[in-house]
Amino acid sequence: MRLEIMKVSPDRLDPECLLVTLRHSPGWWARLFGAREIVVTYKGHTESWYVPPSFRPAPTDIVKFLNRIADSHEFAHLRPQKRY
């Protein structure tokens, strides 16, 4: 299954969390058997990622991908600033 980043934004209620919207696109073999694209929004930070309405934890392989997104330089401006 291919993952595409649709949107990354800071959470307005919890400044330490990010909201990441991903599109899960199945491969051609799965599409042959009727699988469809799914759009899911994940909320969290570091190792704590979940799906907001149900608070269902994100799968571990997707958590690794979400951590790479949260730690990347491309989205550094969305991370909270450290206060000393």
A tleap script that builds the chain and sets N, CA, C and O, in Angstrom:
source leaprc.protein.ff14SB
mol = sequence {
  NMET ARG LEU GLU ILE MET LYS VAL SER PRO
  ASP ARG LEU ASP PRO GLU CYS LEU LEU VAL
  THR LEU ARG HIE SER PRO GLY TRP TRP ALA
  ARG LEU PHE GLY ALA ARG GLU ILE VAL VAL
  THR TYR LYS GLY HIE THR GLU SER TRP TYR
  VAL PRO PRO SER PHE ARG PRO ALA PRO THR
  ASP ILE VAL LYS PHE LEU ASN ARG ILE ALA
  ASP SER HIE GLU PHE ALA HIE LEU ARG PRO
  GLN LYS ARG CTYR
}
set mol.1.N position { 0.838 -1.172 0.000 }
set mol.1.CA position { 0.000 0.000 0.000 }
set mol.1.C position { 0.891 1.246 0.000 }
set mol.1.O position { 1.828 1.351 0.792 }
set mol.2.N position { 0.592 2.163 -0.878 }
set mol.2.CA position { 1.360 3.393 -1.015 }
set mol.2.C position { 0.739 4.471 -0.132 }
set mol.2.O position { -0.484 4.578 -0.041 }
set mol.3.N position { 1.582 5.267 0.515 }
set mol.3.CA position { 1.118 6.357 1.369 }
set mol.3.C position { 1.470 7.687 0.725 }
set mol.3.O position { 2.601 7.886 0.283 }
set mol.4.N position { 0.508 8.595 0.671 }
set mol.4.CA position { 0.733 9.935 0.139 }
set mol.4.C position { 0.363 10.943 1.214 }
set mol.4.O position { -0.685 10.826 1.849 }
set mol.5.N position { 1.218 11.927 1.417 }
set mol.5.CA position { 0.934 12.983 2.389 }
set mol.5.C position { -0.009 13.981 1.736 }
set mol.5.O position { 0.304 14.540 0.684 }
set mol.6.N position { -1.156 14.204 2.351 }
set mol.6.CA position { -2.107 15.176 1.820 }
set mol.6.C position { -2.001 16.515 2.539 }
set mol.6.O position { -2.024 17.572 1.908 }
set mol.7.N position { -1.885 16.462 3.876 }
set mol.7.CA position { -1.857 17.700 4.646 }
set mol.7.C position { -1.143 17.457 5.966 }
set mol.7.O position { -1.316 16.413 6.594 }
set mol.8.N position { -0.340 18.427 6.380 }
set mol.8.CA position { 0.319 18.404 7.686 }
set mol.8.C position { 0.068 19.759 8.315 }
set mol.8.O position { 0.390 20.792 7.729 }
set mol.9.N position { -0.511 19.756 9.521 }
set mol.9.CA position { -0.805 21.025 10.188 }
set mol.9.C position { -0.689 20.845 11.698 }
set mol.9.O position { -0.835 19.732 12.202 }
set mol.10.N position { -0.428 21.935 12.423 }
set mol.10.CA position { -0.406 21.840 13.884 }
set mol.10.C position { -1.834 21.749 14.411 }
set mol.10.O position { -2.767 22.271 13.801 }
set mol.11.N position { -1.991 21.090 15.537 }
set mol.11.CA position { -3.304 20.999 16.163 }
set mol.11.C position { -3.572 22.294 16.910 }
set mol.11.O position { -2.707 22.772 17.643 }
set mol.12.N position { -4.752 22.866 16.739 }
set mol.12.CA position { -5.021 24.159 17.370 }
set mol.12.C position { -5.331 24.031 18.861 }
set mol.12.O position { -5.175 25.002 19.600 }
set mol.13.N position { -5.765 22.861 19.316 }
set mol.13.CA position { -6.072 22.680 20.736 }
set mol.13.C position { -4.873 22.196 21.542 }
set mol.13.O position { -4.736 22.541 22.716 }
set mol.14.N position { -4.018 21.411 20.933 }
set mol.14.CA position { -2.832 20.889 21.606 }
set mol.14.C position { -1.606 21.300 20.798 }
set mol.14.O position { -1.336 20.702 19.757 }
set mol.15.N position { -0.860 22.302 21.247 }
set mol.15.CA position { 0.244 22.834 20.433 }
set mol.15.C position { 1.399 21.858 20.203 }
set mol.15.O position { 2.224 22.097 19.321 }
set mol.16.N position { 1.482 20.779 20.959 }
set mol.16.CA position { 2.574 19.825 20.768 }
set mol.16.C position { 2.228 18.724 19.771 }
set mol.16.O position { 3.089 17.920 19.414 }
set mol.17.N position { 0.984 18.680 19.323 }
set mol.17.CA position { 0.553 17.632 18.397 }
set mol.17.C position { 0.505 18.142 16.961 }
set mol.17.O position { 0.320 19.331 16.702 }
set mol.18.N position { 0.678 17.208 16.050 }
set mol.18.CA position { 0.510 17.484 14.629 }
set mol.18.C position { -0.669 16.680 14.106 }
set mol.18.O position { -0.949 15.582 14.589 }
set mol.19.N position { -1.354 17.231 13.122 }
set mol.19.CA position { -2.390 16.512 12.396 }
set mol.19.C position { -1.826 16.188 11.019 }
set mol.19.O position { -1.457 17.088 10.265 }
set mol.20.N position { -1.762 14.910 10.699 }
set mol.20.CA position { -1.216 14.468 9.422 }
set mol.20.C position { -2.298 13.677 8.697 }
set mol.20.O position { -2.796 12.676 9.211 }
set mol.21.N position { -2.655 14.131 7.507 }
set mol.21.CA position { -3.646 13.440 6.694 }
set mol.21.C position { -2.920 12.672 5.599 }
set mol.21.O position { -2.163 13.246 4.816 }
set mol.22.N position { -3.161 11.362 5.556 }
set mol.22.CA position { -2.512 10.482 4.586 }
set mol.22.C position { -3.553 9.814 3.701 }
set mol.22.O position { -4.661 9.506 4.140 }
set mol.23.N position { -3.176 9.598 2.450 }
set mol.23.CA position { -4.002 8.814 1.533 }
set mol.23.C position { -3.330 7.458 1.370 }
set mol.23.O position { -2.182 7.366 0.936 }
set mol.24.N position { -4.064 6.408 1.723 }
set mol.24.CA position { -3.577 5.034 1.580 }
set mol.24.C position { -4.075 4.518 0.231 }
set mol.24.O position { -5.270 4.277 0.058 }
set mol.25.N position { -3.171 4.352 -0.713 }
set mol.25.CA position { -3.527 3.869 -2.047 }
set mol.25.C position { -3.094 2.417 -2.185 }
set mol.25.O position { -1.910 2.114 -2.038 }
set mol.26.N position { -4.026 1.514 -2.464 }
set mol.26.CA position { -3.652 0.109 -2.621 }
set mol.26.C position { -2.898 -0.123 -3.928 }
set mol.26.O position { -3.038 0.644 -4.881 }
set mol.27.N position { -2.123 -1.155 -3.961 }
set mol.27.CA position { -1.418 -1.538 -5.182 }
set mol.27.C position { -2.390 -2.097 -6.213 }
set mol.27.O position { -3.574 -2.281 -5.930 }
set mol.28.N position { -1.883 -2.362 -7.396 }
set mol.28.CA position { -2.773 -2.800 -8.470 }
set mol.28.C position { -3.388 -4.161 -8.170 }
set mol.28.O position { -4.517 -4.435 -8.576 }
set mol.29.N position { -2.657 -5.009 -7.466 }
set mol.29.CA position { -3.174 -6.341 -7.141 }
set mol.29.C position { -4.342 -6.244 -6.161 }
set mol.29.O position { -5.346 -6.940 -6.314 }
set mol.30.N position { -4.207 -5.380 -5.155 }
set mol.30.CA position { -5.298 -5.193 -4.190 }
set mol.30.C position { -6.495 -4.521 -4.858 }
set mol.30.O position { -7.640 -4.852 -4.551 }
set mol.31.N position { -6.238 -3.575 -5.772 }
set mol.31.CA position { -7.337 -2.923 -6.494 }
set mol.31.C position { -8.096 -3.918 -7.357 }
set mol.31.O position { -9.300 -3.775 -7.570 }
set mol.32.N position { -7.391 -4.920 -7.849 }
set mol.32.CA position { -8.029 -5.956 -8.646 }
set mol.32.C position { -9.088 -6.688 -7.826 }
set mol.32.O position { -10.109 -7.119 -8.361 }
set mol.33.N position { -8.837 -6.824 -6.518 }
set mol.33.CA position { -9.782 -7.496 -5.632 }
set mol.33.C position { -10.730 -6.537 -4.928 }
set mol.33.O position { -11.412 -6.932 -3.983 }
set mol.34.N position { -10.786 -5.286 -5.369 }
set mol.34.CA position { -11.800 -4.362 -4.869 }
set mol.34.C position { -11.371 -3.401 -3.780 }
set mol.34.O position { -12.221 -2.710 -3.219 }
set mol.35.N position { -10.095 -3.327 -3.458 }
set mol.35.CA position { -9.648 -2.377 -2.429 }
set mol.35.C position { -9.734 -0.956 -2.979 }
set mol.35.O position { -9.493 -0.732 -4.165 }
set mol.36.N position { -10.073 -0.009 -2.131 }
set mol.36.CA position { -10.221 1.391 -2.525 }
set mol.36.C position { -9.255 2.264 -1.742 }
set mol.36.O position { -8.699 1.841 -0.728 }
set mol.37.N position { -9.058 3.496 -2.226 }
set mol.37.CA position { -8.230 4.460 -1.499 }
set mol.37.C position { -8.931 4.865 -0.209 }
set mol.37.O position { -10.156 4.971 -0.155 }
set mol.38.N position { -8.129 5.087 0.828 }
set mol.38.CA position { -8.647 5.506 2.128 }
set mol.38.C position { -7.882 6.751 2.543 }
set mol.38.O position { -6.657 6.797 2.428 }
set mol.39.N position { -8.599 7.761 3.025 }
set mol.39.CA position { -7.976 8.975 3.544 }
set mol.39.C position { -8.161 8.967 5.056 }
set mol.39.O position { -9.288 8.922 5.550 }
set mol.40.N position { -7.040 9.011 5.797 }
set mol.40.CA position { -7.074 8.939 7.258 }
set mol.40.C position { -6.265 10.091 7.827 }
set mol.40.O position { -5.188 10.414 7.326 }
set mol.41.N position { -6.797 10.715 8.885 }
set mol.41.CA position { -6.079 11.772 9.591 }
set mol.41.C position { -5.556 11.201 10.901 }
set mol.41.O position { -6.308 10.608 11.675 }
set mol.42.N position { -4.259 11.385 11.145 }
set mol.42.CA position { -3.618 10.929 12.373 }
set mol.42.C position { -3.227 12.140 13.198 }
set mol.42.O position { -2.875 13.187 12.654 }
set mol.43.N position { -3.290 11.993 14.515 }
set mol.43.CA position { -2.923 13.071 15.428 }
set mol.43.C position { -1.916 12.514 16.417 }
set mol.43.O position { -2.045 11.374 16.863 }
set mol.44.N position { -0.906 13.317 16.766 }
set mol.44.CA position { 0.040 12.868 17.769 }
set mol.44.C position { 1.394 13.510 17.647 }
set mol.44.O position { 1.584 14.493 16.929 }
set mol.45.N position { 2.339 12.927 18.370 }
set mol.45.CA position { 3.730 13.368 18.372 }
set mol.45.C position { 4.587 12.207 18.841 }
set mol.45.O position { 4.074 11.282 19.470 }
set mol.46.N position { 5.857 12.233 18.554 }
set mol.46.CA position { 6.859 11.194 18.858 }
set mol.46.C position { 6.298 9.791 18.599 }
set mol.46.O position { 6.053 9.440 17.444 }
set mol.47.N position { 6.093 8.999 19.622 }
set mol.47.CA position { 5.618 7.625 19.442 }
set mol.47.C position { 4.119 7.475 19.682 }
set mol.47.O position { 3.602 6.361 19.598 }
set mol.48.N position { 3.419 8.543 19.973 }
set mol.48.CA position { 1.990 8.477 20.288 }
set mol.48.C position { 1.172 9.035 19.127 }
set mol.48.O position { 0.963 10.245 19.042 }
set mol.49.N position { 0.715 8.175 18.246 }
set mol.49.CA position { -0.097 8.574 17.103 }
set mol.49.C position { -1.397 7.787 17.141 }
set mol.49.O position { -1.398 6.584 17.402 }
set mol.50.N position { -2.505 8.476 16.880 }
set mol.50.CA position { -3.804 7.817 16.890 }
set mol.50.C position { -4.737 8.488 15.893 }
set mol.50.O position { -4.434 9.551 15.350 }
set mol.51.N position { -5.890 7.840 15.661 }
set mol.51.CA position { -6.925 8.376 14.781 }
set mol.51.C position { -7.895 9.152 15.662 }
set mol.51.O position { -8.510 8.555 16.546 }
set mol.52.N position { -8.059 10.471 15.457 }
set mol.52.CA position { -8.786 11.329 16.392 }
set mol.52.C position { -10.198 10.924 16.811 }
set mol.52.O position { -10.439 10.894 18.018 }
set mol.53.N position { -11.149 10.612 15.938 }
set mol.53.CA position { -12.494 10.385 16.480 }
set mol.53.C position { -12.588 9.167 17.391 }
set mol.53.O position { -13.317 9.189 18.382 }
set mol.54.N position { -11.850 8.099 17.059 }
set mol.54.CA position { -11.992 6.861 17.828 }
set mol.54.C position { -10.849 6.631 18.807 }
set mol.54.O position { -10.922 5.718 19.630 }
set mol.55.N position { -9.790 7.441 18.736 }
set mol.55.CA position { -8.590 7.279 19.565 }
set mol.55.C position { -7.967 5.895 19.394 }
set mol.55.O position { -7.339 5.366 20.312 }
set mol.56.N position { -8.149 5.323 18.217 }
set mol.56.CA position { -7.545 4.042 17.866 }
set mol.56.C position { -6.074 4.279 17.536 }
set mol.56.O position { -5.777 5.163 16.732 }
set mol.57.N position { -5.144 3.528 18.121 }
set mol.57.CA position { -3.721 3.761 17.827 }
set mol.57.C position { -3.390 3.447 16.368 }
set mol.57.O position { -3.984 2.563 15.752 }
set mol.58.N position { -2.439 4.186 15.844 }
set mol.58.CA position { -1.988 3.972 14.467 }
set mol.58.C position { -1.146 2.702 14.393 }
set mol.58.O position { -0.470 2.362 15.364 }
set mol.59.N position { -1.170 1.998 13.272 }
set mol.59.CA position { -0.322 0.813 13.107 }
set mol.59.C position { 1.162 1.173 13.199 }
set mol.59.O position { 1.554 2.293 12.872 }
set mol.60.N position { 1.971 0.235 13.638 }
set mol.60.CA position { 3.386 0.515 13.895 }
set mol.60.C position { 4.158 0.920 12.645 }
set mol.60.O position { 5.050 1.764 12.730 }
set mol.61.N position { 3.840 0.343 11.486 }
set mol.61.CA position { 4.560 0.744 10.275 }
set mol.61.C position { 4.209 2.171 9.866 }
set mol.61.O position { 5.048 2.882 9.314 }
set mol.62.N position { 2.989 2.589 10.132 }
set mol.62.CA position { 2.587 3.966 9.826 }
set mol.62.C position { 3.156 4.929 10.863 }
set mol.62.O position { 3.440 6.082 10.537 }
set mol.63.N position { 3.327 4.478 12.105 }
set mol.63.CA position { 3.939 5.320 13.140 }
set mol.63.C position { 5.365 5.690 12.744 }
set mol.63.O position { 5.789 6.827 12.951 }
set mol.64.N position { 6.100 4.751 12.183 }
set mol.64.CA position { 7.465 5.050 11.723 }
set mol.64.C position { 7.444 6.118 10.635 }
set mol.64.O position { 8.276 7.025 10.635 }
set mol.65.N position { 6.498 6.013 9.714 }
set mol.65.CA position { 6.367 7.001 8.643 }
set mol.65.C position { 5.960 8.364 9.207 }
set mol.65.O position { 6.483 9.392 8.778 }
set mol.66.N position { 5.033 8.379 10.162 }
set mol.66.CA position { 4.589 9.635 10.774 }
set mol.66.C position { 5.712 10.298 11.561 }
set mol.66.O position { 5.820 11.524 11.568 }
set mol.67.N position { 6.547 9.505 12.223 }
set mol.67.CA position { 7.695 10.065 12.946 }
set mol.67.C position { 8.683 10.711 11.990 }
set mol.67.O position { 9.246 11.763 12.296 }
set mol.68.N position { 8.900 10.093 10.835 }
set mol.68.CA position { 9.792 10.697 9.842 }
set mol.68.C position { 9.228 12.015 9.323 }
set mol.68.O position { 9.979 12.957 9.069 }
set mol.69.N position { 7.921 12.083 9.168 }
set mol.69.CA position { 7.291 13.339 8.737 }
set mol.69.C position { 7.463 14.397 9.816 }
set mol.69.O position { 7.843 15.529 9.518 }
set mol.70.N position { 7.188 14.039 11.065 }
set mol.70.CA position { 7.255 15.006 12.165 }
set mol.70.C position { 8.680 15.502 12.404 }
set mol.70.O position { 8.870 16.640 12.832 }
set mol.71.N position { 9.677 14.668 12.134 }
set mol.71.CA position { 11.073 15.046 12.369 }
set mol.71.C position { 11.755 15.672 11.159 }
set mol.71.O position { 12.895 16.126 11.264 }
set mol.72.N position { 11.086 15.705 10.025 }
set mol.72.CA position { 11.735 16.202 8.811 }
set mol.72.C position { 11.915 17.717 8.854 }
set mol.72.O position { 11.174 18.431 9.530 }
set mol.73.N position { 12.910 18.184 8.120 }
set mol.73.CA position { 13.191 19.620 8.055 }
set mol.73.C position { 12.101 20.366 7.295 }
set mol.73.O position { 11.909 21.565 7.494 }
set mol.74.N position { 11.400 19.664 6.440 }
set mol.74.CA position { 10.358 20.289 5.629 }
set mol.74.C position { 9.209 20.821 6.487 }
set mol.74.O position { 8.596 21.834 6.148 }
set mol.75.N position { 8.920 20.139 7.594 }
set mol.75.CA position { 7.819 20.536 8.464 }
set mol.75.C position { 8.309 21.059 9.808 }
set mol.75.O position { 7.554 21.050 10.780 }
set mol.76.N position { 9.545 21.512 9.881 }
set mol.76.CA position { 10.118 21.997 11.141 }
set mol.76.C position { 9.388 23.229 11.659 }
set mol.76.O position { 9.314 23.441 12.870 }
set mol.77.N position { 8.852 24.036 10.762 }
set mol.77.CA position { 8.150 25.248 11.193 }
set mol.77.C position { 6.838 24.937 11.910 }
set mol.77.O position { 6.280 25.821 12.559 }
set mol.78.N position { 6.330 23.711 11.813 }
set mol.78.CA position { 5.091 23.329 12.484 }
set mol.78.C position { 5.323 22.786 13.888 }
set mol.78.O position { 4.391 22.709 14.688 }
set mol.79.N position { 6.558 22.412 14.189 }
set mol.79.CA position { 6.864 21.887 15.522 }
set mol.79.C position { 6.853 23.022 16.532 }
set mol.79.O position { 7.206 24.151 16.189 }
set mol.80.N position { 6.454 22.746 17.778 }
set mol.80.CA position { 6.477 23.810 18.792 }
set mol.80.C position { 7.903 24.243 19.104 }
set mol.80.O position { 8.820 23.421 19.114 }
set mol.81.N position { 8.084 25.510 19.353 }
set mol.81.CA position { 9.399 26.041 19.693 }
set mol.81.C position { 9.730 25.683 21.132 }
set mol.81.O position { 8.861 25.734 22.003 }
set mol.82.N position { 10.980 25.322 21.387 }
set mol.82.CA position { 11.401 24.996 22.750 }
set mol.82.C position { 11.567 26.286 23.533 }
set mol.82.O position { 12.183 27.244 23.065 }
set mol.83.N position { 11.013 26.290 24.713 }
set mol.83.CA position { 11.145 27.461 25.581 }
set mol.83.C position { 12.137 27.148 26.679 }
set mol.83.O position { 12.072 26.090 27.304 }
set mol.84.N position { 13.050 28.066 26.911 }
set mol.84.CA position { 14.088 27.834 27.915 }
set mol.84.C position { 13.794 28.595 29.177 }
set mol.84.O position { 14.562 28.521 30.136 }
savepdb mol mol.pdb
quit
